[in-house]
């Protein structure tokens, strides 16, 4: 039952994330804003997300995972419904902070639980559910914009979905709370936050999650605006391509779950990150049409990265460090998701919208290079541990 609820939880987690990118041109016109104001949404969202994600391990210890999940889901529902009726831009930004607080708690709590209780196969399939939500979100917002001409209705519908999820977490809250376990089933109480932050591998993984989510959000949030306002695509087609990007991430995660036990997670990560570099390059520099479809290639390349990195965390760092490390990774990822697209918007206002596509190439290359460095550092760390044990 918890596995089924976790699937639904990841769908609800992904549902609101890309909605802001599709709704932004309409929100911008409603409040008479500049293009760079989009960055404030990401900054507000990121502040809330980073706070709850960073202290996710501590909040789980204090509240219990079940309570953390229903409270966090309720905050996201309140934020979406509040955004739908926001009378002024400052209220919309405040709702983004609440959205971040809720999403960070759900993300840290579920990822910590799943990385210790499920295999990489299930982790990929569960994150594929996130992609289902992230695929449905742009399609829902596009439909409300085209048919009803209202971005507010789109936010209200997303809020309704999160409200239902809140009730489900509330009913099952007692079943989620239990001691953290390692992959071999032993109970491993987590160490302190300070001890976790003293691990060099933890910091490398923090950087990886910053780059990955920054890249995923930059492509996901700016692609609709680039396609419509820079390349002249119709909103219906651009919305479909934005949805196809997240759909490709979902399909890629399903396929990764099938092959993960045969190929090996590190090899999958190396190949997928290289594919992301190729896809980002095509989206930025290939001729019109071919470059637009390259969004699907980027999605397929990025698909395994988040779940495979998260699944490797207990094995790479040790179960005793994983509880806080997962929270740090979630927090760092959202910090990248907030700062990188926001920075992209500030620079794109000066250099043009195509900068968003070109910047994605640099991010993809940095992601691949940092992961290569992590593999080397992990190998050296294990060699040192083996010598000390011997």
Secondary structure, DSSP 8 states (H G I E B T S, - for coil): -HHHHHHHHHHHHHHTTTHHHHHHHHHHHHTT--GGGHHHHHHHHHHHHHHHHHTHHHHHHHH-HHHHHHHHHHHHHHHHHHHHT--SHHHHHHHHHHHHHHHHHHHHHHHHHHHHHS-HHHHHHHHHHHHHHHHHHHHHHHHIIIII--HHHHHHHHHHHHHHHHHHHHHTHHHH----B-TTS-B-----HHHHHT-HHHHHHHHHHHHHHHHHHHHHHHHHHIIIIIS---HHHHHHHHHHHHHHHHHHHHHHHHHHHHH-HHHHHHHHHHHHHHHHHHHHHS-TTHHHHHHHHHHHHHTTHHHHHHHHHHHHH-HHHHHHHHHHHHHHHHHHHHHHHHHHHHHHHHH-THHHHHHHHHHHHHHHHHHHHHHHHHHHHHHHHHHHH-
